[in-house]
Amino acid sequence: MEDFDEYVGNLQISWRRSHIGDQTPGEQNGQMRPWILPNSLWKQGLWPGIKESLPNYLDQSRVQKHDGVHNLKSSWMLCANLYFPFSEDRPLVAGFLRKHVSPSIETVEGIELEYEDDRPDLKPAPLLGEPQGQRGRNQTSPDVAFIVRLKDGKAGLVLTEVKFTEHSFYACSGRNKKYENPDRRRCMDFRRVHGDTESQCYQLQWADGDRTNRKYWEYLKFTPTALETLRRCPASTSGCQLFRQQALAEALARKGPYGLVVSCVAHDDRNQALLDCLRGTGIRDFTTGWGPLFHGKAKFATFTHQQWVGWVADNDTKGRWRRWLEYVKTRYGLGGTVNG
């Protein structure tokens, strides 16, 4: 039986043959694959309804698109195709978030890709001790943020990491051999790292050029459940993106003008490898095991692409999104029969 990644690859090859005339193989990271387009054709992987609006948005907002946008399996492109179009139908999104993220959400006021706060003191560099980057490059920028208004009138953020075929949330850069961590084994003992973070976490020992000391640990407070559950640092081998986004959410919840900040993951429910990726850390399923690790102001939530597509199908009473539903069904295998 083919795994999910193989299934998606075959699905994208088939979709490309039916929808894109140019079958020239593209290249990414030195690999030629039939599901990778030539770089110049990357817009062919966009839903037709955003082929003009998305590039314009990227230019106007100074958002850096991912390098792999010409890969038809790209989660960044899936994010753009599934969520960016609904900037035009925010009430539909608000209803979904109210059900799947927080009942306190009243309206959606904006949908932003590669989000960063507008306020200088709330950008990732000063907040997290990261190098000065830009939206989409060299900083913690959630794939999509839903800017919301709560029922009590306060502002809120749902910071969302979007996954598709990825097998994990990636390893901590501090364990990368090129950064010369003198003892990578220490990351494998959570109690040791937690008890003496300053001396045990290499992310706090950089301060060399653009390798500045990170501030993630300043914001993340672990629960007794974490001490019982975690065998290694949760960022060490497969949870770094979750760790960084949780830290960003907590920092914004503490220092920003928000009544609600959520660190969220949108994922495909067919990707069992991603669901299981933190088992070595001590977490059987990230959707249920990550949130209980922390206590603080920021919340954690997850939803699936299937839930989102199902919500649109069930609530698109005027048929506005029928063509989109047909697209995501043929392109990604999401959704069932589209009613007329």
ABEGO torsion letter per residue (X at the ends): XBBAAAAAAAAAAAAAAAABABABBBBBGGBBBAABBBAAAAAAABBAAAAAAAAAAAAAAGBBBBAAAABAABAAAAAAAAAAAAAABAAAAAAAAAAAABAABABBABBBBGBBBABAAABAAAAAGBBBBBBGBGBBBBABBBBBBBAAGBBBBBBBBBBBABABAEBBAAABAAAGBABAAAAABAAAAAABAAAABAAAABGBEABBBBAAAAABBBBAAAAAABABBAAAAAAAAAAAAAAAAAAAAAABBBABBBBBBBBBAABAAAAAAAAAAGBABAAAAAAAABBEABBBBBBBAAAAAAAAAAABAAGAAAAAAAAAAAAAGBEBBBBX
